């Protein structure tokens, strides 16, 4: 179809596909309900009216059409208010409502008539509530189906490669809703989803089956509450936590969805009538007027700006993490339109299908012109306003092109899997042993009944499984989850590491188990605050005080000699002046002013450093917009104005940026370019000094950029402009086509102007932090995209490479045979540091990954240079795979996100270039040295506390099960319950939970000792705090204490049924007090909370005993015999355990105890 055909009414409908199956499903359901409700209301409406009631009824409104007709000023979501189902009928102007006046019916004469009308009133209410319920349920189901289908990507929706969008009429295609929904649940799905999420865990399912088994009379043991209440308590805590979180999410969603935006009306003159529309009701094709500091509600194309040049700035920090403002430019064709009604009637867009990349966009703007061919203007990312960015300047009008799940933000929002900590995996292994133990114990006790077995032996096994269900720690998971929340709060409130954010609260224990640390260089180890240090022209280098000479050359020679820049023989001063001018022009820096303070906006600190350097030598950036750049020559106060013809921004693929400018004073056109030496070396003319000097600067730790320039003839420029415009109109592979034209016309025969060296200083306390981390047994790898020499210099400065340590360098390995030879040499130097580039890493990982990492993982440090973001992530994954150890990755830039997300623990630093790494990380910190306390102190505490908590919860369940087993054996192996009802419920909740949980506040050493003796961290990585050895030690303790308590109780009271309550009173009280004393004996550092929980818990138990007469013998409890028998039981169960612990601590004291004595 020709472009002219776009002018025909309805022609665009040929390009729009039918609604997808989800829309058809929703429409058919709506239509069915609409038909039924219409018939009902029509029947009411056609009944003969009486004098008592003359009210009319409007026809029922289809659920799918509510709010679709925009006749009111304010549009809200119909699903948010069920009362809209009874909306006024605006078609006939009647004021009657779709409800029956109850008073009219009740006042009607005659009991039958009154009864009939009351019945109709009830039916009407029922239909209304049924419609509301249908709307809610069907809406949630459809949204969930869409959310699930969106995982396949919008390209699977059958939309085709192109979409036609017109603001005249956007109802021909039902695009996805723009409503924001971050809620995990809704009122209908909350309970089913929560129950599924909880019962997919074996422990919870096991306890549910145990509880349900009590319905079977043959399996019933004691009271049902004994088994229901503990599980209900765990579920209740989880539900309250999830409900609280989801309500908070829904409130945020509601606030955002109801935010109002100005939409240019279609029905009247645009400038005179602006409709306020809620964010959730915005549609594709809407023209939205945006104001400064307002968040952009959907993906848009910028149509007009309040700035005369069509420029607008946006803040993208919440999208890509970059803090610099991005320049956006409206098409000149729409910017110059003064009659805004033309924006609706004469403007349309052709855009590609939704995609993830926020740096690319292909589209066309069609401007309909009466009596002439439609004007076609190419659209690029420079005209886009992505959702969730903020308009930073002026006012703008944008046309919505993508909404909801099709926006760039939503497409880049990945549902990362929940990370599981190493401690949790270890606990799962122990829990499996407990499960097996329960089964074997149950079978063993049944076999103990003797042969031949009973006919109901299998019932006895099931009863024993129920009796010993307390061995399975049903409350362990919820206790650990609550503990993790405590650790996260402690980390975020730590004043020594301010502004630290815990984004993943499920893995704080892993902070104490790190063995490999992978770190970025720029902005992580260094400050990312650049300062220009050197300027090299091949024959001469300027640095330090000699930079003043550059200023003199610029003052004297720039205006007179800038035009002779392409002569073959130029004196040195002219060369220096030309290089300075290129530096002052070739960038994407914008001077801005806010609150009276001037500063530079740029995507890279390198560019700001160079522009500041130019200002120091006499060339100040005065003004820059999309069409021109103005430089102030400070010596003469003259303004040098250059038109910007083309601008090619820097990106990580090309590793360079370029600009085409025209000197207004002389009409000369120049192409200027700067970039990494690896790329620019192939573009600029050959030079025998470039490689050597870049290496020399890199050895000094400087970041280098190669500067080039080319003067363009008129014919060359015209040919380039023609071919480049054709390439820019391509809808497919546009970027590749445009880059091909640039390479063909501009990036040939480029003159090498010079080389810049920018310094990036180390962050504070980096040297001492790395030294302490290495002493803690953590092996550190530095992964950077910088040059080999620069990385080596920084590694030495940061003490990653010790003084005198041998550095084995592997670079430019291009063949597998070369790689094998290097590996053999490296294997003979196990104490050396490996310095390797990305090209060589690719060969090793492709051909010899096992051998390569087998050698590297034994080295004290590795420095990898010229790494791509994907290589960083691949290295992190490989180390995890080959070692099974915990890997921590830390970085500050967008190129570190992949590595951070692949790590067991990802740490992001809030960088100068943005927050992308910080937002993607598990933990966000401000400085590298904050990592020291995060690992050595908080990691230690989190791991040791959770390990101790888990062991006590296991001990609590084991000891009471041992008592039950002793009683069953003494009762001739009969599966009889010893403890029942509310005392079993209280055992794991009121009587023991708080003191055990207070262990999450304990600490074994002082904070200062963790830095003074970082070697203590090595013990944590061995996992000694919770291992199979410590587990079996606690099993032995539980067996001993449970046996002592129960056997003494039985020896004092016997097994006579008449003394059963006394037996339970003594043994159960001993179990509770034994647990409290064990907690007290285990505490290393007391605080008020710990003391309070023990005292309060004991008091609660004492106060509740008089009310539990069904379980306790109060006469016996108040007797003297009870007191001395209880004390004897506690002494015999606790003293041997305390004595063994004291002797072991004396003979083999732990490391932390040793340093405390120093």
Secondary structure, DSSP 8 states (H G I E B T S, - for coil): --GGGGGSTTGGGGGS----HHHHHHHHHHHHHHHHHHHHHHHHHHS--BTTB---------TTTTTTS--SSEE--GGG-GGGGG----SS-----SS--HHHHHHSSSHHHHHHHHHHHHHHHHHHHHHHHHHHHHHHHHHHHHHHHGGG-GGGGS--SEEEEETT---SS----------S--TTTHHHHHHHHHHTSHHHHHHHHHHHHTTSGGG--S-THHHHHHHHHHHHHHHHHHHHHHHHHHHHHHHHHT-EEEEE-SSS-GGG-EEEEEGGG--TT-EEEE-TT-B--SEEEEEEESSTT-EEEEE-TTTT-B-SEEEEE--HHHHT---THHHHHSEEEEEE---S-SS---EEEEE--TTS--EEEEE-GGGEE-TT-EE-SS-EEEEEEE-GGGSHHHHT---------HHHHHHHHHHHHHHHHHHHHHHHHHHTT-SS--TTHHHHHHHHHHHTGGGS-TTHHHHHHHHHHHHHHHHHT-GGGTT-EES-TT-GGGGGSEEEEEE-STTTTEEEEEEEEEEE-SS-EEEGGGHHHHHHHHHHHHHHHGGGTT-SS--HHHHHHHHHHHHHHSS--EEEEETTEEEEE-S-HHHHHHHHHHHHTTEEEEEE-SSEEEEEETTTTEEEEEEEEEEE---TTT-EEEEEEEETTT--EEEEEEE-HHHHTTTB---SSHHHHHHHHHHTTEEEEEEEEEEE-HHHHHHHHHHHHHHHT-SSSHHHHHHHHHHHHTSSSBEEEEEEEEEEEE-TTHHHHHHHHHHTT-EEEEE-SS-HHHHHHHHHHTTSS-TT--EEEE----SHHHHHHHHHHHHT-TTSEEEEEHHHHHHHHHH-HHHHHHHHTTSSEEEEES--HHHHHHHHHHHHHHH--EEEEEE-SGGGHHHHHHSSEEEEE-BTTBSHHHHHSSEEESSTTHHHHIIIIIIHHHHHHHHHHHHHHHHHHHHHHHHHHHHHHHTTT----SS-HHHHHHHTTTTTHHHHHGGGG--SS-HHHHHHTTTHHHHHHTTTTSSHHHHHHHHHHHHHHHHHHHHHHHHHH-S-GGGHHHHHHHHHHHHHHHHHHHHHHH-SS--HHHHHHHHHHHHHHHHHHTT-TTT--HHHHTSHHHHHHHHHHHHHHHHHHHHHHHHHHHHS--HHHHHHH-
